[in-house]
Amino acid sequence: MTVRKTLIVLLLIATASLSYASDIFMFGEVTTETGVILTEELSSSMLQNTFDLKFEYSGSDSYMLFNPVVSHSMDREVSLDVRELYADIYFNRMDLRIGKQQIIWGKTDGLFITDVVSPKDLRQFLLPDFKDVRMGVTAVRADYYVDDITFEAVWIPVFTPNRLPEASSPWNAQSIDFSGSDQDIAAELMNSELFARISLYSSNLDLEVVGGMMWDDEPYPVGPETFDHARLGVLGGSLSTEVAGLILRGEAALYTGKPFRVSTVSLDHIEKDYLHAMVGIDYRSGTMMVSTQFIEKVILDYDQPLVADQWNHTMTLLVNREIPSQHLDLKLFTYLEFDEFNALISPSVNYDLSDAINMGIGAHLFYGETGTFGQFDDQDLIHAEITLSF
Amino acid sequence: MNKRRLHNSLIVLFLTVSAVSMSAASGYTGAQIMQQVYDRPTPQDQSGELTMILENSRGDQRVRTIEQYIKEYDDSSMKIMFFTAPSDVRGTSFMNYSYDEEGRSDDQWIYLPALKKVKRISSGGSSDYFMGSDFTYDDMGQRTPGSDIHTIVGEEVLDGRKCIMVESVSKDTDYMYSRTVTWVDPESWTGLQKQFYDEDGDLLKQLTVISTEEINGYTMITESVMHTIQKDHRTMMSLDELILDAGLDDSLFTTRTMTRGVR
């Protein structure tokens, strides 16, 4: 293990030294964060040091990014993840990006409707910053520009599923062992994922239309501790516009071929199509921002009982107030699920001690008995972090 | 008695103001002076590095460095900004389309590299403060002279330059300032100092031009300070590496440029 740590340090030092010897620019941040679950024992859930480095080279017709992230946690060894490593080539009307990259689509905040190209790291549920939740995928991406319209195509030759919590994790409510769930997807051409997007940004309206053939990032059980991934089709779109000082947003996607469990006592599944849609409003006044979203998920042709309900209603609320004169940023983000009401309430306060140092405290408070958030009702968490940017 | 005294005072005030107006403006009215300031030649496009130093009452400073590109059209303007420092906002970009058309709000988008998507944001109001500074969007723009009633209220020498003081009161009763007073240098038709008064008539903040430069025949304000007196918070703003009338292409002001920067 010492060898591994040494190799990681040597790799980083070697890469960092390149930034002094060439046109490579280095920046990043170091974060120390701790979280405590509010049980009687006040058990510590998280103690993590993260070294998030970015090396970038920028030329007149090219760009390269290397974003290694070194983490050291209380219960894990030192780990090195490469969040992104890609090269861009710029042509007159086209941009080409090749390599490991995060691809983010859609207009929804905090939930994923058409934003399904990059898988998610759910080892700590949806609690980390979304830049840490989204994972990079190895892909070839081409953007072609015609006036205000962009045509985009993405080819992902190797499937990467969601990263799920270990069976012993507090964020794995049913203690399911997901290991090996992606073993069946061989790296073959026929198993590629393909996505396309047409987007328009104009003075009155921003619009996206997306489509794709993909693997479901979420595994489904086919046997005891055996999981598979389904091939899905997706077609959707999103829009945003400003009306009377309000930003109105909408997004919807139709998914085909998603397996749903028929009963809790068997592993039988049936494939159904489902619709996922959102409408949202953003209001801003000075340094205050209020944003709310209403999200519906409906299983189509629901003609027989399934474990999942036909309808799922979710709402989010974001209230954000910046106080620049005091270098403070106050935020409240809430998920509310209305079927068997459950919620996640996340208040936070951040203070800029200087241009380079930011301190934050916050909480993740779960409410309810069941549901996406209620299942973690006994996992209320307070957290604090300090970040040094350079 | 009191009425008579008030009447006499008003006559004296009127004569004083008239005398000041005639002597100071050399024949110009307040409205004409502000029109001259408004009509001062400005470049069709410009680029440069904007540095904002934000300082609160405790003397704590925050430095924001922005690379900005602006292009003016007959009835609109486009602006794109790239944050280069501090490092935690590096890569963030902001684009604004502004229209002269009455009642038409700006279109604004922001690109946050952590979110990796361009997001339309509400332009809010012109009374919103720009990026936590002491400047509102309205303060940073060119206010149309016809929006206010202008009166010459005096003369004063600033940095050796004899300035005409013009008071401007908005025709819009809901405007965020009850009045402003601008010190105009008639040699260059540049406002060198401006005071902003709040709805109660109290002095809210003061803009002071620290330096101007003649570039390509244009008088450009390159350094200024806005001091919010009521909160004792100030923003020092400076413009460096100014390039004017370079013929910036329209394709610069697109979401493509926001995500990949200027090439």
Interface residues (C-beta under 8 A of the other chain):
Chain A: F27 G28 E29 S58 S60 D61 Y63 D88 Y90 D95 Q102 I103 I104 W105 G106 K107 D129 F130 K131 D143 Y145 D148 T150 Y201 S203 N204 D206 S240 T241 E242 G245 L246 I247 D282 Y283 R284 S285 G286 T287 E322 P324 S325 Q326 H327 D352 S354 D355 A356 N358 T387 S389 F390
Chain B: L54 N56 S57 D60 R62 V63 A85 P86 S87 D88 R90 Y97 S105 D107 W109 A114 L115 K116 K117 V118 K119 R120 I121 S122 S123 G124 G125 S127 D128 Y129 G132 S133 K231 H233 T254 T255 R256 R260 G261 R263
